[in-house]
Amino acid sequence: MQYDVYGNLLGLLGAHPVAPLVSLHHLDVVDPIFPGKTRVQGLKHLFESVKQDSASIIQQSICYDKQRYWSISISWGFVVQIIRGIMSPRELEMPTRTFLNWYRRADYTAYAFNTRPVSRHPCQKPFLYYMNSTKYDEKRRQIIGVYNRHKESHPFCRWKSEPPEKLNSIVVLKRPDSSRWKRVSSALANESFRSMIRYQELIFIANN
């Protein structure tokens, strides 16, 4: 599947449809996919996860922390996004328009897929946790992915729900799954996750 876009690919890669990622084009006109890295460094970093489970790379899983009133989108091997408030799976599966159409005269309606605008609500700016490291644990027979918080300013929020700012890192544990992309995505069905929180760390465990 090929998309001709430029700019910030976060919205597209953070909610990639259930299909294998074949290639990324026009790298000279897109922003580096990982903050603090060049375009080439970012791709090499992404391929650390590709080597562990190529079928799952940037495939989206959706889950909810109802106690904290969080919606959580996991783009495996790339980024975890925590958004305050409960958003429907249909919303979360739509890429946010952080990117622009290659054809500058075309607007977002020219895409072959549905998109949603970047939220302007001060409480719904996503907290981003980018992949820091990925490795296979022989004892667990699972891939351990560590995602660190991208430290950026967030607008003041009046909601009383617990802010994710206290979380410095997220750990995602999963087993390699070569046929993952063949399955239809749905909240809590594409990957069944349970979560636990320990000091400054959120851990997701895939029940597969």
Order of alpha helices (4+ residues) and beta strands (2+ residues): beta-alpha-alpha-beta-beta-beta-alpha-beta-beta-beta-beta-beta-beta
